[in-house]
Amino acid sequence: MDNVVEIQRVLTVALNRAEKLLYIVLALMLIACGKQEDAIKVANPPSVSVTTARNVSMEVREESVGSLEGIMDPTIAAEVSGRVLKVLVRQGQHVKKGQEIALLDPVDYQLQRREAFSEVARLEALLENQKRSVERNTRLVERNFISQIVLDDIKTQEIALRRQLEGAKSRLATIEHNKSKTRLFSPMDGKIESQIVVEGDYVKVGDPLLQIINNQHLRAHLPFPESIASYIKPDLEVRLRTPTSDTEIVSHIWELKPAIGVGNRAIDALAYVENQPGWHAGASVNGVVILGMRENVVVVPEQSVVLRPAGHVVYAIRDGIAEQRVVETGLWQDGLVEIRHGIKAGEQIVLDGAAFLTDGAKITIQQETTGQASL
């Protein structure tokens, strides 16, 4: 009986202690919740930077990525048949106009020249003899020893020999001219782009030997969509840049190809680049055509424009509250966005932090950005 009483007493004490511990835990939880609510109530509004919508002048541009083509990039081909005796230049080497670049074997043309020269000498000897014959027979006719018909026949033979001699001299000149073509010279200043033949190759007339590139005269091909073909016209200013040079140059559209490209449905505009160091044929080129100017355009920085379900919005500031404005945008360029409707010039708008705001949110202005640098 004493043991039962003792057990009941121990249980009662344990229950009392557990009940007190539960009360303490509940009290601590209530205190923590109260402090969290107080912290939420006293949290500061989000900090944002602001700027001012401004009026500026904007260029109406159209951009294109095209390629550079060398206007002067001849492929040196064989003008006569023969074996390549020697290539005097190598790929990548700079050459000057008139510099000897390759030799073909001239032996065949030397032998042909000797043969033609011998034929010329033979005909000259026959003609000289015929002249003397004409002179003798002329005196005989004057003395009535022979008839005029015989003299006329001899004179005809002299004329025929003269014509044969002229033909032989022409053949000799042709052979000498062909022999001179066994020495190949650079037609311009440039750089050897590719060497197609090596020593020992046999080439026929028209076979390519070397290709020369001159980067001093380039043509830019700029494809533009067919939808704006009516706006792209000759003489429009175009700004050109290429990855191989840090220099931006200003040129003009020289002409337009008459046909729309079958593969890309684009119109090809051509502009010329003259004497620009670092510009290379075959490189890509970025062209910006200036189609016109828009004056007094309201612009805001790109980071001020946020995409929401309602569309593009800008948060204007009124009495420390962000007011959501649905805007109609126009041109996007150089970090600026044209605002056609929704914001007026001079209104203060949120710059950094606009993406985290909602309509009617209280804000704290951390920094105000002014001046053209922000726009």
Steps between C-alpha positions, in 0.01 A plus 500: 500500500785736583658429160180594315476830688863574424449433128194728491698775666788470250259508205324806637830685535606403144168616357526831680851554363395408142206738518725785615751421220218507242387838628854635470538373138165653399597829658831508314326427168252783555782740582693397182195545279438842644856609433478371138180697442665809643801445272272468197307810600815709535678366181620783274352545150722374214781733394516597132691741281306740284550707187302738283342436162653733241452632148780413259558459127527139383631360176279261308744219419502170324781257576640219290780245526667429169839417353797672339605413147829586336445699181853427380574132568617356169585136447819482297449236229732353238474677164710233328551129554813376668664347803538711814871568527499705820258676739673812629253595775327324788159514659456808719785693338453866402573573134537819298350580164731369226684259730588165339308226678536179293688348204384246242740289291577711186694234301211413264450866412874554451506217244188632327661844484811359329283322245294813432813714478648262242181520294515880507864494386419258216213715375711816524766332282242390243345846495836666447569268208155568359562875516814459287306284257236770464768760431667285230174414330391862505806597295434210263143618444628849425724349227211282378687176576208357703129573519324704769309190606820333621592809706155517654529135609837567665362806682208290625743247643682787676175619658421145613841469664448830679171374641657172607778691673247715685321184617825340613595813695158499667544137602845585638352790699226270636755243611713768668189638670403153626856444618476821708189354669712227655605769750208600720485837674272638771236733350470703821621551855353241732546184696519140379176344618558149366761307301325250277795342314849385592818453302470217250125531437393516136241770433280572202365833382262635764617279788522704826843541657474759780238726658582853616292703746504878532324625813528865401183488293210312661128476440254444786191286431221593744174299480184681614148353535283532192237671716714816521635486145313820412688691774852384409626726223837593347695782668360423848766527770616169645730438796721194466690294756694174468637268772855529363523876564403742776435777248144590402477655157222698336414412142197522275285244325633498146245280332237230558489165328182489291389150607376385841707210636328166447653340811452785749233722341724802553617788288877534470639850555858572394740742667870553433793507742822662380848479656402394853775321699379186675203444266516166318314339213277218620445650847154575638383860513229671703320782321265759650296702251357831619147524360406825678471692829222528757496823698373551859457131572420403862752238613570303817779252582438137408514383864202724580277304261358181657292232330177423689180313399353837400794565268806722537472720808700783655469597867451872548555647846232703675525593872738211573274242333576305179221551250486240224459643148434280200707649215527467124862460396668592173870492416744308720860609449814587695339404833199729447135427429267735316172552693219597267221500761482463878787719622571866438832678494601630845320229699704323767517123451660201670833392351667214693254280691203544267478125439422435871216753539123477479243770442456720808811375680669743739861564412809663640708700253859392542655694212379736232678482164485809283669627189561357157729228635204300625317539174 
